[in-house]
Amino acid sequence: VQLQASGGGLVQAGGSLKLSCEVFGSPNIYSLMSWYRQSPGKERELVADITYRGKIDYADPVKGRFTISRDLTKNEADLQMSDLKPEDTAVYYCNAGDYGAGEKVLGQWGRGTLVTVSS
């Protein structure tokens, strides 16, 4: 199983980017798709996740600016990022995991995609 994240790049503050994540090699639909990010010197942190039922959670710093979506028939998840700020600069990773009985379990990680926001 491989996860492919794409869409990162350099953008000015206030700009937008759309990240995409696609899972290859899995016959099953993952019940949880997540986006995380990691800045230099910081721990990896949740950005947003979405279950197969469409339940969505966002980290407080991105609420109102980022939108996660997924194709429920495929293992794909997008992250639309708007009004980007320099503090959003990070390597963004997608994760394909499981959700059941209210519990989220992380699974496969993909290679990250770098997002750089200039001031």
N, C-alpha and C positions, 0 to 999 in steps of 0.2 A: 504494500500500500504506500502510495506517495501522495503528498499534498503539494500543490503548486500555488504559490501566492504571487500575485503580480499587481502592477499598477503604481508602485512607489515612484518617487522622484523628488525633484526640487520644485518648491512652490513658494510664492511670496505669502506673507501673512495676510489673512483674509481670503485666500484662494481656496480652491477645492481640489480634491483628488478622489478617485474611486479605486479601491482595492478589490481584487477578486481572488477567490480561493476555490480550487477545484481538486477533488480527490480522485486519484486514479488507482485502479486495481482492487477496489472493494465491491463485492456483489451486494452488500447491504447498505441501506441508508442509515447514516449516523443520526442518532436522535438529538445530538447536540453539536452545533458548530459555533466556534468561538474565535474571536480576535483578541490577541494580547499584544502588548508592546513592551519594549525594553530600551531604556535610554542608557547612555554610558554611566556606569557607576551606580545604577539603580537595579532593583529587582524587576523581573518580568511582572507586568500587571495586566489585569483584565481590562479590556476596552469595552467589549460588548459580546453578548452571546445570544443565541436563538435556538429554541428547541424545535423538534419536528412538528409540534403543535402550534408553533408561532409565538411562544412565550419569549419575550425579549427582556434582557437586563442590560443596562448601560452603567458604566462607571460615571460617577458624578462629574468629573472634569469634562466629559464629552457630551453630556445630556444636552439636547437641543441643537447640537452641531453635527453629530454623527448619526447615521442611520444604517442599521444592519438589516440585511434581507437575505433570503435564501430561496432556492428552488426546491420545493418540498419533494419533488420527484427525483432529485439528483443530489449528490453530495457537492453542492456548490453554495458558497456564501459570499456576498459582497458587503463592502463597508464604504458607504458614501460619506466622505468627510468634507465638511464645509466650514467656513470661517476659521480656517486653520491658524494656529498660533505657534510661535517659536517653541513653546513647551510641548507641542505635539511631536516634535522631532524625535524619532526613535526608529528602531527596527520593528516592524509589525509582523507578527506571526499568526498563522491560523492553526486551529486545532480541531480535530474531529473526534468527538467523544460520545458519551452516553448520558442520557437523562432518564431517571426513573424514580418513582416514589419520592419526588421532590429533591432528589440528590443528583448533583452534577459530577461526572467523573471525566477527567481529561484523558485524552487518548493520544493519537498520533499527532506529531508536530510537523509542520512543513518548514522549509527554509524561509527565512524572513525576507521581507522587502523593505528597503530603507525609504523612509519619508523624512525629508529635510525641509523645514519651514524657515525661510529667511525673514528677518525683521525689516 
